[in-house]
Every structure is written in structure tokens, then in C-alpha cells.
Amino acid sequence: SPSRSRPSPLEVIRTAAFDALGELGDPAALDLVAAGVAYGQPPLSRAGAMRALARLGRQDVDVRRRALERLMPVLLQRDNPAATFRGKLAALRALGQMGDADALPLLAQVAGQEADGRVVRLARETMALLRRGSPPSRAMDRMQDDIDAVRRENKGLRDRLERLEQTRATDRAARGRHGGKG
């Protein structure tokens, strides 16, 4: 149908799709989301793709590295400042959301080379955010997962010990009954 080929007003459908892919957190969506980051994509959906990259990057180290590789050209593009301004801001916000300290050299490069003071300021703010170790939720989530795993293992070991103690007590009782009849 002709309505399928028309873009949605303000790219809300494509942007919502990128946001949903980011929320799902499936690394298999990385290539699809990364394609939406490319220069020339509609600016609003491009920002949505960068947000999705950040969410995907929080899930896995390899995905985070690949997301950083996709955001780097956006930040280093210098040939058309007016056309890349929003893209750079979205990429900087995505790096802050990802929370990857490996982005610090790139951010320092952007802060040192960028002519637009707004981009420089956001690059410096993002650097400060990453140096503080934010967002803390990623580390806290990992610690909570570790604690949950230890609890499950502990419960399994306690159950196993209880079964062994019951078996041992049953064996002793059986030996006691047979030994007394002898």
C-alpha cells in the first residue's frame, strides 16, 4: 500500500521502533540499529537509533565496543557543522548513557577539536559523568545478579546437604534396627 512507503510525521514510528529495540536489549538488533545512526538518516530517528545503541551497549562489552565504533564517526565528522550538530549531541548523550570509560579519549578529542561550544560543553560533561563512574545502575545490576547467583547456589547446596543428612540419618537408623536383631 502507498501509505507504507510514506515516512511518518516527525519519524515517530521509526524512532519508536529504535527505542523498542533498545529496550529489548537483544544484541542481534545492533546492525539494524547501527544502520539508523548513519549520516543522512532522518535526524529524529537517528537520535532514537543512538539512544538504542546506548541501551544495547549497556548489556554487553562486545556490543558496547561496536556501538562506540558506530558513534565515533558521528562525533568526528567536521565537514558540515550545521548538519551534524544534532547528531553530535545525540552521540554524546548516548556515550553518557552507555557509561563506557573507553569513550574518554574520544570525548577528549571532541572537546579539543570541536568549534561549537555547546558540543564542547556536552563532551566535557559526559567525560565528567564517565569519570565519576556513572551510570551506577550497570555496576549495581551486575552486583545484584552476582548476589542472586550466590543465593541460588547457596540454596542448592543447603538442599543437597539436607538430603545427605537425611540419607545418613536413615542409614544409621536402618543399621541400628538390623544390628539390634542380630
Residue pairs with C-beta under 8 A, 6 or more apart in sequence:
7 14
7 42
8 14
10 44
11 42
11 44
11 45
11 48
12 44
14 36
14 42
14 45
14 48
15 44
15 45
15 47
15 48
16 48
17 48
18 33
18 36
18 45
18 48
18 49
18 51
18 52
19 48
19 51
19 52
21 29
21 32
21 33
21 52
21 56
22 29
22 33
22 51
22 52
22 53
22 54
22 55
22 56
23 55
25 55
25 56
25 59
26 56
27 56
27 59
27 60
27 62
27 63
29 52
29 56
30 53
30 56
30 63
30 66
30 67
33 49
33 52
33 53
33 56
34 49
34 53
34 66
34 67
34 70
35 41
35 49
36 45
36 46
36 48
36 49
36 52
37 46
37 49
37 50
37 53
37 70
37 71
37 74
37 91
38 46
39 73
39 74
39 77
39 83
39 84
39 87
41 49
43 86
43 87
46 86
46 87
46 90
47 86
47 87
47 90
50 71
50 74
50 87
50 90
50 91
50 93
50 94
51 90
51 93
51 94
51 97
53 67
53 70
53 71
53 94
53 98
54 67
54 93
54 94
54 95
54 96
54 97
54 98
55 97
56 63
56 67
57 63
57 64
57 67
57 68
57 94
57 98
57 100
58 64
58 97
58 98
58 99
58 135
58 138
64 98
64 100
64 102
65 102
67 94
67 98
68 95
68 98
68 100
68 102
68 103
68 106
71 91
71 94
71 95
72 106
74 84
74 87
74 88
74 90
74 91
75 88
75 91
75 92
75 106
75 110
76 106
76 109
76 110
77 84
77 87
77 88
78 84
78 113
81 115
81 116
85 116
85 118
85 119
88 110
88 114
88 116
88 119
89 118
89 119
89 122
92 107
92 110
92 119
92 122
92 123
92 126
93 122
93 126
95 103
95 106
95 107
95 126
95 130
96 125
96 126
96 129
96 130
96 134
97 135
99 129
99 130
99 133
99 134
99 135
99 138
100 130
101 130
101 131
101 133
103 126
103 130
104 127
104 130
104 131
107 123
107 124
107 126
107 127
107 130
108 123
108 127
110 119
110 120
110 123
111 120
111 123
111 124
111 127
114 120
114 123
133 139
